[in-house]
Amino acid sequence: MNILAAPRQVTRTVRNIARIRQISTVFAKHGFQELMDKLGFARFIPQKHRRARHDDKLTVPERLRICFEELGPTFIKLGQLLSSRTDLLPDNYVRELSKLQDRVTPLPFTVIRNSVERELGAPISELFSEFSPEPLASASIGQVHEATLKDGTKVVVKVQRPAIDVLIKTDISVLTTLAAACEHYFPETQVLAPQTFVEEFFQAMTLELDFVLEANNILKSRENLKSMTDVYVPQVYLELCTQKVLVVEKLE
């Protein structure tokens, strides 16, 4: 191992172990202790959460949805994706996971302001004539605010949550380990190719985290659809866009 890379590798390993412990504990707490045992993750579960009693009134799909909600953005996105895969899951799981919503508690405006100013390299007051501190929407990946450009144009600003990319990469690493364990300990799952599914999920999440790619896709759609008079695609302000900030014309 490169000695300069060693601290980074250790940090990533510790982060993964901490997240594995959290994931294993949440699943055990909601009645999936036996599954964690079979996958070899029981050793990560604190003693007080082992054999914890779960709500017997809830179905297995309901408990799975609750686990995904408790574990946050990556698992909510994973559950949403699984809910569209009727070829992989029974109907009762599909119905329950389709209830997953990635509405989350809004971040304080100070966090949003700091993120925008760090990404765009200037105070918000120099970039916008107005910037609403109240979010229009708050989701697992980002938060959206109304703003006004210096020329008076109304826009919406999508700001990525700080460190969400680190959390997602950690979770994908853990999910890859879980998928490999599933294929090893439950050979019947190999036909579903869990590791391939996680890889495809990782690629999708990587694209979703790149707001510059999203901006260019909007511009491409705007160009391709410009001849259709009944369709309007909002303008994107590339000079105010980065991988973590997206500024788009507001449509009433």
C-alpha positions in Angstrom: 0.0 0.0 0.0 1.2 3.5 -0.8 2.2 5.1 2.5 0.6 8.4 1.4 -2.6 6.6 0.5 -2.7 4.6 3.8 -4.5 7.2 6.0 -7.2 7.6 3.3 -7.6 3.8 3.1 -7.8 3.4 6.8 -10.4 6.2 7.0 -12.5 4.5 4.3 -12.3 1.1 6.1 -13.3 2.6 9.5 -16.2 4.4 7.8 -17.3 1.2 6.1 -17.2 -0.7 9.4 -19.2 2.0 11.2 -21.8 2.0 8.5 -21.9 -1.9 8.4 -22.6 -1.8 12.1 -25.4 0.7 11.7 -27.0 -1.2 8.8 -26.8 -4.5 10.6 -28.2 -3.0 13.8 -31.2 -1.5 12.0 -32.0 -4.7 10.2 -31.7 -6.7 13.4 -33.8 -4.2 15.3 -36.7 -4.7 12.8 -36.7 -8.5 12.8 -34.0 -9.4 10.3 -31.5 -10.8 12.9 -31.5 -14.3 11.3 -30.7 -12.8 7.9 -27.8 -10.9 9.3 -26.6 -14.1 11.0 -26.6 -16.0 7.8 -24.8 -13.2 5.9 -22.1 -13.1 8.5 -22.9 -9.6 9.8 -24.2 -10.5 13.3 -20.8 -9.8 14.9 -21.3 -6.1 14.0 -24.6 -5.8 16.0 -24.3 -4.4 19.6 -25.4 -6.9 22.2 -28.3 -4.8 23.3 -29.9 -5.0 19.8 -29.5 -8.7 19.4 -32.8 -10.6 19.4 -34.6 -7.3 19.9 -38.3 -7.7 19.7 -39.9 -6.2 16.7 -43.5 -5.2 16.0 -45.3 -8.5 15.2 -48.2 -6.6 13.7 -46.1 -5.4 10.8 -45.5 -7.6 7.7 -42.1 -8.4 6.5 -42.4 -5.9 3.5 -43.5 -3.2 6.0 -40.5 -3.9 8.2 -38.2 -3.8 5.2 -39.5 -0.4 4.1 -39.0 0.9 7.6 -35.4 -0.3 7.5 -34.8 1.5 4.2 -36.4 4.7 5.6 -34.3 4.6 8.7 -31.0 4.0 6.8 -31.5 7.1 4.6 -30.9 8.4 1.1 -29.1 5.4 -0.5 -31.5 2.9 0.8 -34.5 5.0 0.0 -33.3 5.3 -3.6 -32.6 1.5 -3.6 -36.1 0.7 -2.4 -37.6 3.0 -5.0 -35.7 1.2 -7.7 -36.6 -2.2 -6.3 -40.3 -1.2 -6.3 -40.1 -0.9 -10.1 -38.6 -4.4 -10.5 -41.7 -6.6 -10.6 -39.4 -9.2 -12.2 -37.4 -9.5 -9.0 -39.9 -9.0 -6.1 -43.3 -10.3 -5.2 -46.2 -7.9 -5.5 -46.5 -7.2 -1.7 -42.9 -6.1 -1.6 -43.3 -3.9 -4.7 -46.4 -2.2 -3.2 -44.8 -1.5 0.1 -41.5 -0.2 -1.3 -43.4 2.0 -3.7 -44.5 4.0 -0.6 -40.9 5.2 0.0 -40.6 8.9 -0.4 -37.3 10.8 -0.2 -38.7 13.8 1.5 -36.4 14.7 4.3 -36.0 17.4 7.0 -34.7 20.6 5.3 -31.2 21.7 5.9 -30.7 25.1 7.7 -30.3 27.9 5.3 -26.8 28.6 6.6 -25.7 25.2 5.3 -27.2 25.9 1.9 -25.7 29.4 1.7 -22.3 28.1 2.6 -22.5 25.3 0.0 -23.6 27.7 -2.8 -20.9 30.2 -2.0 -18.2 27.5 -1.7 -19.2 26.0 -5.0 -19.7 29.2 -7.0 -16.8 31.1 -5.3 -18.7 34.3 -4.4 -21.2 35.5 -1.8 -24.8 34.8 -2.6 -25.5 38.6 -2.6 -23.1 39.0 -5.5 -24.7 36.2 -7.5 -28.4 36.7 -6.9 -30.5 39.8 -6.1 -32.8 37.5 -4.0 -32.4 34.1 -2.6 -35.2 32.6 -0.5 -34.1 31.0 2.7 -37.2 28.8 2.7 -36.8 25.7 0.5 -39.4 24.8 -2.2 -38.5 21.1 -1.7 -36.1 19.0 0.3 -35.1 15.5 -0.8 -32.4 13.0 -0.1 -29.9 14.2 -2.7 -30.6 17.9 -2.7 -32.6 20.9 -1.7 -34.3 23.4 -3.9 -34.7 27.2 -3.3 -36.2 30.0 -5.3 -33.9 32.9 -6.3 -33.7 35.9 -8.6 -30.7 36.6 -10.8 -29.2 40.1 -11.0 -31.1 40.7 -14.3 -34.4 39.9 -12.6 -34.8 36.4 -14.0 -36.6 34.1 -11.6 -34.8 30.8 -11.1 -34.7 27.7 -8.9 -31.4 26.6 -7.3 -30.9 22.9 -6.6 -28.1 22.4 -3.9 -26.6 19.0 -3.2 -26.5 18.0 0.5 -23.0 18.3 2.0 -21.1 14.9 2.0 -24.0 13.0 0.5 -21.6 11.7 -2.1 -19.4 10.3 0.6 -22.3 8.6 2.3 -23.6 7.1 -1.0 -20.2 5.8 -1.9 -19.8 4.2 1.5 -23.2 2.6 1.2 -22.6 1.3 -2.2 -19.4 -0.3 -0.9 -21.4 -2.0 1.9 -24.1 -3.0 -0.5 -21.5 -4.6 -2.8 -20.3 -6.7 0.2 -23.9 -7.6 1.1 -24.6 -8.7 -2.5 -21.5 -10.9 -2.6 -22.6 -12.4 0.7 -26.1 -13.1 -0.6 -24.7 -14.9 -3.6 -22.4 -16.9 -1.5 -24.7 -17.9 1.4 -27.9 -18.1 -0.7 -26.9 -19.6 -4.1 -30.5 -19.4 -5.3 -30.1 -15.6 -5.5 -27.4 -15.9 -8.1 -30.0 -16.0 -10.8 -31.0 -12.5 -9.7 -27.4 -11.3 -10.0 -27.4 -9.1 -6.8 -23.8 -7.8 -7.5 -24.7 -6.8 -11.0 -27.9 -5.0 -9.7 -25.8 -3.1 -7.2 -23.3 -2.1 -9.9 -26.1 -0.8 -12.1 -27.5 1.1 -9.0 -24.1 2.6 -8.4 -23.9 3.9 -11.9 -27.4 5.4 -11.7 -26.6 7.1 -8.4 -23.3 8.4 -9.8 -25.2 10.1 -12.6 -27.7 11.6 -10.2 -24.9 13.2 -8.1 -23.5 15.0 -11.2 -25.5 18.2 -11.6 -23.4 19.3 -14.5 -24.5 16.2 -16.4 -28.1 17.0 -15.4 -27.7 20.6 -16.7 -26.3 19.4 -20.0 -29.1 16.9 -20.4 -31.7 19.7 -19.9 -29.9 21.9 -22.5 -29.9 19.0 -24.9 -33.6 18.5 -24.4 -34.2 22.2 -24.9 -32.4 22.1 -28.2 -34.0 18.9 -29.4 -37.6 20.1 -28.6 -37.3 23.8 -29.6 -39.4 23.2 -32.7 -42.4 22.0 -30.6 -44.5 25.0 -29.8 -46.5 23.2 -27.1 -43.4 22.2 -25.1 -41.1 24.5 -23.2 -37.9 23.4 -21.5 -36.4 25.8 -19.0 -33.2 27.6 -19.6 -30.1 26.4 -17.6 -27.5 28.9 -16.4 -24.3 26.9 -16.9 -22.1 29.7 -15.5 -23.8 29.1 -12.2 -23.7 25.3 -12.3 -21.3 22.9 -10.7 -21.4 19.2 -9.8 -23.3 20.2 -6.7 -25.3 23.3 -7.7 -27.8 23.6 -10.5 -29.5 26.8 -11.5 -32.5 26.6 -13.8 -35.2 29.1 -15.0 -38.3 29.1 -12.8 -41.5 28.1 -14.6 -44.8 29.3 -13.1 
